Each structure stands twice: as structure tokens, then as C-alpha cells.
């Protein structure tokens, strides 16, 4: 039995090696051909962005058509096969879909966990936009089955993951750098959203606000715009250019009633917060109280599928994406009691489907609940207060308010509703309600639901980067660079000559006591160059230096340093001693911090790559990486319990890198225990049962044990 398993593992490894070598040969051939075509950098960048848009657009169209295809398979062919159940056959269909998804999770649990927009954010922030192809393929079929079988979720989140995954693979084949792959992966996600919604501007700001967390540059914006426009064009050609929503032209009404839209924004904001808290509570109960007690995940998913089926049996509008239901609400075909029930069912069922293991997004449910809320708000105001509010306008505004409130993407929400409706008449009320709703949600929740999902996994993503990586590294762990200094009385011609000869753009002025008194960059120098000949004999360095100098100290972490760089134009920051003398120790450069970040990201990815292998290693076992180097699990000793990683200083004291922490935790796989993987947050305090996964020299590992 053991020998048979060993042979299977060897065959699996050989097969993987063959696939890797085959893919490598193709990539090298394509990259070799591309090198023969000498194009200017900007032109090649533009062409690549359009190519990304084409692939993302085609992937989104295929995804859309696949949902329709599976919907017919389930609700026509499968339903006919269950003829003996009569009309009640629809109750079983979502349960069958959930069972298929449960089997997919059982076959590939690690890939199944990497779902949704948060996974794209993580890949862009940590892996330079790298997304494995098998992850993309898995998360193409799983949502298609979920939505096609009637699962009451949306296609937009999976579509964004699909667009990002396809774009990442194209970048790998072309051979683009991590920096460009990061940009184009975000662009691909935005392009897929643009194609699904037929909203190019909405796709652009989706990528900026959600995937990049507002961390972008001019070239990034250009790539996202080109990709989104291309994908949207393909979508319009293949799926049509008609809006998915049909309605009579809305009337915003008198500006005297603007306060009503603000009130709707408040209501939508509070509803969004309540929905997000219910989602978090549902996730906690399912993972901690149900699955950890030995209840099989497949059984839970079937039960949730039956709940969706029963709901759909009585209210068929709850099935699937829900755009037809929104059109029924816009057309006034549903009475207020039905709309209220639909809102409650969507509110309750979507978190149950997603948290139990189903695959889908929250954009469409947000629009659905927003339409219900807008209708109920206007209906109540008209019947209880005697007002004459235009129901259509409040439905559309409510959709935007809930979309922005739940996902905390105000600009994206405004543009998506505007582009989907192609109506400008209600843009002011829409902007007001969305901003109010998003502000309330942001004040209560602090960050988006997708970022919070990553934080629950141990990641701290801010401004497009994982900050935990740099929080564990301090300046005194880094070799400092010489600092560029000039005496504060240095004459202008001599200063200019030094700055021209030195590649650095930051010079610090010092006094006779060798204390820094100011900083000079191109920002300070450029304004005086037009009068250089007239003033060069009169000015000295101290006259033009900026006295507001940013300093760091040896015990500052690199996350703090990187945030300092984001607020200044200098390329290096002086490091001074923490005592009263404030002695200049050297300087740390922006480039050095980014190199360390990339290096640490690579090690984190290495840890993820080895995580499956590490699960099979016995306590305190190890896995050889290279001659003299290993990755090993070390049980947290009694004296380490309660101490944080930053207090232990394992890097400084033992020369080891803590890649992750494993904590025993019962989850998902029937009653089997599965270790919870925790990222190496410097503030994490070790608990009983923790195992440190460390990387380093074998002798250092033994010394640490």
C-alpha cells in the first residue's frame, strides 16, 4: 500500500515536470519571436494592454454563455429527468449544484479556498499578479455550476477573478516582468467587469478602487482603460449593446427633494453594514460552530441548496443572478409584500451560499437588494407621507447605494449604474446616495469586505501592498547606504555640480556640528534654475534647502519607512541614532526597501508553495530545500507562548525566517483536523499548539530547536 502510494506520487511528479517543461518550451518560443519584433516601449505596452482586453473580454463572454448553458441543463434537461417531482423539481436543482461544488472542493480543497476578488487583490499585492492557471480554470467552472443551478449569487466577482487569471497567464507566456504583470492582472480584472456589465468606465475604476486599492500610476491607468474599452467592445459585439435593465425614463424630481436621496443613502448604508455583519456572523458560525463539530461540508451545502430551492419554488425570482427580478420591480409587476420577501430572502441566502462553500459574487445581490430597498423606500414615502416620488429613480439610486455600501467602491458604483442605464438625469441624486451610503459603511467597517477577508487570513493589505511583510524587518537589520551631505554654506555652483555627478536626487545639508539642517531635491532646485546665472554667486545650500527633514531610527520597521517615502519626494531617508546626540548612521533608500519587499514576497510565496508538503511532515520534521538549507516545523516551546514574533527577534537571534505559523484547527474535511495557516504577523502572539514554520541553515534550525 505504501509502495503503491509512493509510485503514484512519483508518477504525479513526473507528469507535473513534463507539463512544466512543455509550457516552458512554448513560452520561450513565443518570447523569442516577440524579441525579433523591435517596438518602442510605449507601443508594446499599448499592444499588450489591448491583447489583455481581448482575452479578458472573450473569457467574460464565454463565462456568460456558460452560465446560460448550465442554466438550461439544470432547469430544462435535469428538471425533465425529475418529472416525478412535478413543479417541486426546482427545489432539488440548487442542492444538486451545491453537491457538485462540494465534490469539487473535496478534490481540490486548496484551490477552492482561493476564490473571489480578495484572491486577485492578494495576487497583485503579493505575487506580482501571478495566478496559477489551474486556479483560473477551477474558478471558471465552480461559479458557472453554482449560478447555473439557481444559486442566488452574482457572476461579477468570479468574472473579475477569471479576467485577472487569464491576463496573468498571458503575461507569463509573453514573459512580462512582475511589475507589468501586476498592472495587467489588475487591468484584466477590470476588463472582465467592463465586459460583464458592459461598463468600460466602471471596469476601470473597479480595478483602481478594489484591485489596486487606489495605488496606481499613469501607465497603470492607461493599461486599465485600454483593456476595459477593448473587453467592453468585444462584449457588445458578441452579447449585444442593450442594457440588461428595462425602464421608463426616470425623473429625479425637484432639487427640493434631494434630502430624500440622502435619507435613502443613510438607509442603504445601514442596511449594507447590517448585511456585512450578518455575513461575518454566518461565516463564523459555519466554520467554528458547524463544520468544526464534524458535520460534513457536503451535507451543509446540500441543506443550503434545498433552502434556496424551497425559496425559489415559491418565489422564482430568487434563483440565479436576479436581473429579471430587478426588471419586474422596475416594471411595477411585483407588489410591495413580494418585494419585501425577496429582499429578505436575498439578504439571508447569499451569505449562506457563499460561506457554506458556494462560488459566486456579491455585486448582483447588492444590485438586487438595492432595487428592493429603493422600491420599498419610495413606496413607503408615497403612501405614508403623501409624497409623489418617482419609483424608478429610487430603485436605480438604491441599486447604486447598496452596491457602493456593501463593496465600499463609491466611484465604481456610480459609474456602473450610470453606464448600465445610460441616463444622466438622476446622476446628482445617485452620487449623493452612493457617497452617503459608502461613508456610513466605511466609518463602521473601516475597510472593504474583500480586504477584511484577507485580514482574517492574516494579511494586512494597504495601498496595494502587504504591510505585514515589512513590519517584521527593522532598519537595524538592513545595511545602510552612505548619506549624501553638503555643508550648509556650500555655494550654488558647487552644489549643482555635485548633484549632477551623483545619481541620487537627495542631498542633506549639515552644520559645523554635523547635524542635518535641511534636504535638497530637484523640487527645491528646479525653481531657481531659470535665474541661475543671476543668483549663482549669492545663494548657498542653506538658502534653498527644505528645513522639514524626515528622519528614521534603527528601531523603525520598514513598513513605516515605506509610508514615509510615499509622503515625500526623496529617494533616501537619513537614519539617526535614537540618543540625544542624534548621530547620522547612514541612509536607507526607497529602492532598497522595495527590493526587500519583493524578496520577502518571494519567500512568502515559497512558503505557500511548500505548505502542502509541510502538512505531511511530523512534528519538528523538515524538508530539504537545498544543500544545507531546510524548511522545518518547530513546536512553540513553553517559554515562547504569549510572546510576539517581534519580541522574539528570531531573524536577528537565530538567522531564521519565520514563513508561517500552523495552528491546530478543525475545519471543512468532515471530522478531520486541519491546521490553520497564519501569516507571520510580527504582532502575532504565540499560542499553545502553534508550530513555527522556519527557513534557514540546518545548524541554525537545530540551534533554535
N, C-alpha and C positions, 0 to 999 in steps of 0.2 A: 504493500500500500504506500509506504513512504517512498520507495524507489519509483513507483508509478507517478506519484505527485512530483517527484524531482524531475523525471523525464518530461512531464507536462510543462513544468516551469522552464526547463531548458529549451523546449520547442517554442514556447511563447517568447522567450528572449531572442531566439534565432529569427523568429518571424518579425519581431519588432526591429531587429537590426537590419533585416532585408528591406523593410519598408522605409527605414531611416535612410539607408544608402541609396535606395531608388529615388526618394524625394530629393535627396541632396544632389544627385546627378542631374535631375530636371532643373532644380534651382540654379545650379552652376551653369548649365547650358543657357538658360534664359538670361541670367545676369551677364554672361559673356557676350550674348547677342546685343544686349542693351548697351554695353560699353562701346560697341562698334558705332553706335549712333551718338555722335557728339552733339549734344544740345546744350544751350545756355541753361544755367541752373534754374532761373525763374520759369523758363518754358517747360522744362522737365517737371518742375513742381506742379505747374498748371495741368499738364497732361496726366500726371499721376492722380491729381485730385478728381479729374473728370473720370478716369478709369475706376477709381474708388466709388464714385457716384453711380456709374453704370452697374457695377457688381452689386452694390447695396440696393439699388433700385430693382434690379432683376430678382434679387433674393427676397425683397419685400413683396413683390408681385407673386412670386412662387409661394411664399408663406400665406398670402391672402387667398390664393386659389386652392391651396392645400386645405385650408380651413373649410372652404366651401365643399371640397371633395369629401372630406371626412364627415362633414355635417350630413351630406346626402347618404353616405354609407351607414351612419348611425340612425338617422331619423327616417330613412326610407327602406334600405335593404335590411338592416338589423331589426328595425321595428316590424317589418313584414314577417321576419323569422320568428317573432314573438307574438304572432297573430292571436294565439290562445289567450293572451292577456288583454286583448282589445285595446281600448284607449289608454289603459293603465301601463302599456308597454313603455311609454315615455318615462315612467318612474325609474325603470331599470337602466335606461341608457346612460345617464351620468355615472351610475355606480359601475357599469362595465368600463367606462372610460377611466374612472379612478383606479379600478383594479389593474388595468393595463399599465397605467402610470406607476402603480405600486410595484409591479413586476420589473419595470424599467429601473426604478430606484434600487430594487434588490440586486439587479445585475450590475449596476454601476453607481453605487452609493456616493462615491467621492465626486464624480462628475455631476450627479444630480444636485448636490449641495451648492454648486457654483451657478446659481440661477439669478436672473433678473438684472436690473440696471446697476445694482450695487457691485456686481461682479465686473461689469465694464469699468466702473469708476476705479475699482481696485486694480484692474489690469493696467489702466492708464497711469495711475499714481505710482504703482509699484514695479510693474514689469515692462515699462516702456511700450505699453499697448499690446503685449503678447497674449494671445488667446489660442489655446490648442484647438486644432480642427475638430477633434472628437467631441470637445465640449460644445462647439457650434452645432455640429450635427445632432447631438443628443437634444439640445435645447431648441432645435427646429421641430423635431417630431413630437416631443412631450407636450408643448403648448397646443400644437395642432390637434392632438388627440383630446386634450382637456377641453378646448373650446368647441371642437367639432362634435363632441359627445354631449354638449349642453352645459359644460362648466361655466358658471356665471362670472367669468373674468374677462380681461381685455387682452388684445393682441399686441399692444404697443410696447410694453416692457420687453417681451420676448423678441419682438421685431428689432428693437434697439440693440439687444444682445446679439441677434443674428447679423445685423449690419456691421456691428463692431467686429464680430468674429470673422466674417468674410473679408472685411477690409484688412484685418490683422494678417490673415493668410496671404492675401495679395501682396502686402508689404514684405512678408517673409520670402515669397517667391521672387519678387523683384530685387530683394536684397537691400532694403532701405535701413537706415540707422535707427536706433531705439528712439531718438528724438523725433524723427519723422514718422515712425510707426505709431508713436503716441498720438501725434496730431491726426494722422489719417484714421486711426481706430476711432477716435472721438468723432471725426468727420463722418465715418461710415455709420455710426450710431445715429447721428443727427440726420443723415441722408435717408436712413430707413424710416425714421419717424416722419420725415417730409413726404416719403412715398406712401406710407400707410394712411396718413391724414390728408395727403395732397396739400401740404402746407410748407413750402420751402423756407419761409422765414421762421416758422415755428420750429422746424428741424434745426435751423442754425442756432437759435437761442436755447433749444433743448440741450444741444451739445455743449454750449458755453456755460449755461447755468447749472446743469445737472452733472454732466460727464466730467467737464474740466473744472467745475466749482469756481467759475469766473476767473480761472487762471489761464490767460491766453494772450497771444501777441498778434500783430498784424498779419504775418504769414499764416498763422493758425486760422484766423478769421477768413482769409481768402480761401483756404482749402475747404473749410466747412461750407462756405457759400457756394463754391463751385460744385462740390459733391452733392449738396442738398438740391440745388437747382437741377442738376443732371438727373438725380434719382426721381425728383418730382415730375420731370418731363417724361421719363420712361413710364412712371405710374399713370400719368394722364393719357399717354398713348395706348397703353395696354389695358387699363382698367376704366378709362373714361374720365371726363373732366367735370362730371356733375357732382354737386355737393351731396353728401350722404344724408343731409337733413333737408326736409321739405317744409316750408313755412311761408305764411303770408308776410309781406314786408313789415318789420317791426316798427313801432312808434315809441320813441323814448319818452315822449310827453314833455311837459313844461319843465324848465330847469328848477321850478319851484319844488318839484318832487325829487330832486337829486338826493335829498336826505333819506328817501325810501330805499334807494340803491345802497346807501351807506349802511342802513339797518340790515338790508339783505346780506351785505358783506359781513356784518357782525354775526348774523345768524349762521351764515355759511362757515365762518371762521370757527365758531364754537362747535358746529357740527363736525368740522374737519378734525378738531382737537379730540372730540369725543370718539370719533371713528378711529383715529390713530391710537388712542389709549385702549380702546376695545381690541384693536388688532394686536397690540403688545400683550395685553392680558390673555388673549386667546392663544398666542404663541407660547407664553409662559405655562399656561395650564396644559396645553397639549404636550409640550416637551417635558415638563417637570412632573406633572401630576398623572398623565395618562400613559404616554409611551414608556416612561421610566418605570412604570408599575408592571410592565410585562405584557401590556396589550399590544398585539401586532399592529404595525402601521397599516398593512393592507386592509385589516378589518376596520380600522378607524376611517380610512379613505372610502371604503365601500359605504359605511354608515353616512358619511358626509355626502357622498354621491346620491344616496337614497333621499336625504333631506332636500337636496337640490331637485331631484326628480319629483318628489311629492309637491314641492312648491311650484314646479313647472306644470304639473298636472292640473293644478287649479288656476295658475297664472302663468301662461306660456311665455309671456314677455320677459320672464326672469331668465330664460335659457340664453346661453351664448353671450355675445358681445353686448346686445341690448340697443343697437341703433334703431331697430324697427319700433321698439317701445318708446324711444325718445320722439320719433316721428308721430306716433299715436298720441303722445302727450301734447306735442305741438299742434296737432290737428284737432285737439279737443275731443278725441274719441273715448277717453277714459274719465270716469267720474272721480271726484276727489278721494273717495274712500279707497278705490283701487290704487290710485297713485300713492297714497299713504302706505298701503300694504306693500306695494312694490319697493318703495324706499326702504321700509323696514327689512324686507327680505334681502335686498341687495346689501344693506348695511351689515346684516348678520352673517350672510352666507359667504361673501367674498373672503373675509379673513379665515373662515373655517376651511374653505377650499385650499387657499394658498398655504396656510400654516400646517394643515394636515399632510401636505405633500404635493398638492396640485400645482400646475405650472400655468402662469398667466400674469397679466399686469393689472395695475390699478388705475390707469388712465381712463379707460372706457367706463369702469364702475364709477369713477369720480364724475364723469360727464352725466351718467345715468342718474346718480343721486342728486347732482346739481340741478338737472332738469326737473326732477320730482320736487325738490326744495323750492325752486323758483316758481313752479306752478302753485304749490300749496301756499306760498307766501302771498302771491298776487291774489289767489282765490280768497284767502282769509281777509286780506285788506279790503277787497272789493265788497265782500259780503258782511263783514263785521264792522268796518269803518265807513262803508258807503262810498269808497273811492272808485275811480274808473281807470285802474291801471291796465296797461296792455300786457296780457298774459304771455304772449310770445316773447316780448322783450325780456321779461323777468325770468322766463325759462332759459333763454340764451345766456343772460347775465349770471344766473345761478349756476349754469354749467361751468362757466369760466371761474367763478368764485370758488366752487368746490375743487376744481382741477388745480387751481393755484394754492388753495389752503391745504389740501392733502399732500401735495408734492412739493410745496414751497418753491414754485417756479413762476413768479408773477408775470414776467415778460413773455415767457413761453405760453402761458395760459391765455393771455390777452391776444397774442398773435395767432394762436391755433383757432380760437373761436372766431376771430376776425376773418381769417383766411378761409375757414370752413363755411362761413355764412356769406362771405363777400359783401357784407353790409357795413357801411361806415356810420350809419345814422345813430347807432347806440354805442359808439366807441367810448364816449366820455363816461356814461354810467358803467360800462364794462370795466374800464380802467379803475374807477373808484371802488367798485365792489371787490375786484380782484386784489387790489392793494390792501384794502381794509382786512379782507379775509386772510391774506398771506401774512400780514403784520401780526394779527392775533395768533395765528398758528406758529409763527416764528418766535414770538415772545414767550409762548408756553413751551414749545418743543425745542427751541434753540437751534436745531439743525434739521435737515430734511430727513424723511423716514429712511431713505436709502443710506445716508451717511450714518444714521443711528444703527441701522442693521449691521454696518461694518464695525461700528464701535462695540456692539455686542460680541463681535468675533475677536475683539482685542485690537482693532486698528483705529488709528486717530488720523483721519484724512482731513487736511486743511489746505486751502489754496492749491488743490490738485496734487498734493504730496502727502506721504505717510510721515507724520511728525514723530511717531514713537521711535522710528529708526534712529533719528539723530538725538533724541533725548537721552539716550544711554551713553553717548560719546561726549567727552568734555574736552575743552581746549588743551588741558594739560596732558591729554592722550595723543595730541597731534604735534607734529614737528612744525614749528613756526618759521615763517619766512623773514628775511631781513626787512626792516621797515625803511621806506624812502623818506628821508628827512632833509630839510634845508633850514639853515638859520633864519630866524625871522627878519633879519636885516639884509638878507641876500637881495641884490639888485635884480630888477626885472629881466634884463637880457640874460644874465647867468641862470636865472630860474627857468626861462623859456628853453634855453639850450639843454638843461638837464632833463626837462620834461620831454623834449623831442628825442633825446638819446635813449631814454628809459621807456620800455614798453608799458609800464604801469601808468595809469591815469590819475593816481592819487599820491600827493606829496604832503607831508606833515611839517609844519613849521615848529621849531623848538627854540627856547630861550637859552640864556647862558647856563641855566641850571639843568639843561637837557630835559625840560618838561615840554610837552606838546601844547602849543597855544592855538593852533588852527589847522585847517585842511584846505588844500588847493587841488581842485579838479578842473576839467575842461569847462565845467559850468561857471566857475569863478573866472577863468582865464579868457573865455571867448568874448565877453562884452567889451574888454579893453583892447582887443586886437585891432579894431578899426582905428584907434587913436594911438597905436603902439609907438610910432615914430615920434610923436609929440610928448609922450609921457614916460618913455622908457628910462630916461635919466633921473626921474624924480620918484618913481614908485619902488618900494621894496616888497618882499614877500608878505610881510605882516599887513600891508595895506590892502591886499586883495584876498587874504586868507579868510575863510569862514570860521569864526570862533566856536561855532557849535559842532564840537567833535564828539563822535560816538566811540566809546571805549568798551572793551570787554576784559574779563578777568579769567584767570586759569580755571576757576571752578564753574564757569558758564558752560552750558551744553550747546551743541551745535544747532539744535532746533532754534534756540534763542538767537544765535548768531545769524542764521539764515533769515529770520524775521527782521533782524536789523538791516541786513542787506536789501531787503525788499522795500525798506523805507528811505534808502539813501542812494546816491549815485556813485559812491566809492566802490573800487574793486578790491579793497583790502581794509581791514579794521585793525587798529593797533591794540595790542594786548599789554596791559599794565599789571603790575603786582598789586595784590589786594591790601598791602600795608600802607602806612602813612607816606612812605617815600614815593609810591606810585611809579616805580621804576619801569621803563619801557623794556618789555621782554621780547618783542618782535611783532609780527603782524600775521593775521590769518586772512587768506584770500577767498573771494567768492568761488573761484574755480576749484579751490581745494575742498571746500565744503560740499560742492556738487559732486566732485569725484568720490568723496567718502560716501555720500548718499547713494550714488549708483553702485558702489562696491557693496554697501550694506544691503541694498535691494537685491543684488545678485545672490548674496548669501541667504537672504530670506527665501528667495525662490528655490535655492538649493535645498533649503530645509523642507519646503513644500514637496519638492521632488522626491526627497528621501522619506517623507512622512509615512507612506505606506509600508516601506521596508522596515522602518523603525518599529512599527506596530507589532512586528513579529519577533523582535529581539527581547530576550528575557531581561529582567531587572538588572541594571548595571552592565548589560551587554553592549557591544559596539559593532559598528560597521566600518570596514576599511574603505577609505576614500582614495588614498594614495600612500606611497611608501612613507611610513612614519606618522601619517595623519589618519584620524578616525572621527566618526560621529558616534557619540555614545549617550546612553541614558544613565543618569546618576540619580539615585533616590535622594531627595532632600533630607539631610541629616537633621536631628532634633534641634541642634543649635542654630540652624538656618530658618526654622519656622518662625513666621511673624516678621521677618526682615525683608526689605525690598531689594530688588536687584541692584538699584543704585547704591544702597548701603553696603552691599556685599563686595562690589567692585571686582567681580570675577575676572574681567578683562585685564585689569591692572595687576591683580594679585597672582593670577594663575596663567595668564596668557591664553585664555579660552574665550570663545564666542558662545553666548547662550542663544541658540537658534529658536527654541520654542520651549514651552512648558506643557507637559502632559498631566492631566488631572483625571482620575477615575470618575466616570460619569455614565449613568445608564441612559442610553438613548436608542431610538429607532429600531434596531435589529432584534425584534421580539424581546426576550428577556436577557439578551447578552449585554455585557458591559462593553462600552466603547469609550476610549479615552477622549476627553475634551481637549482639543488643541488650543493653547493660549499663546498669543504672540508675546515676545519678550519685552513687555512694557516695563520701563525702569521703575515705575511706581508700584508694580505688582508685588504684593507681599506673599511669600511662600506659605502654603498650607500643608496640612498632613496629607500624605499620599502623593504629593507632587513629585514629578520626575523632571529633572533638568536635562534637556537635550543639548549637548555641548559639542563644539567642533574645535579641534586643535591637535597639537602633537600628542602622541601616545603617552610620553612621560609626564606631560602636564595633566593629562586626564587622570592618570594613576595618582599623581600628587594630590589632585583635587578630591579624588575618592577617599 
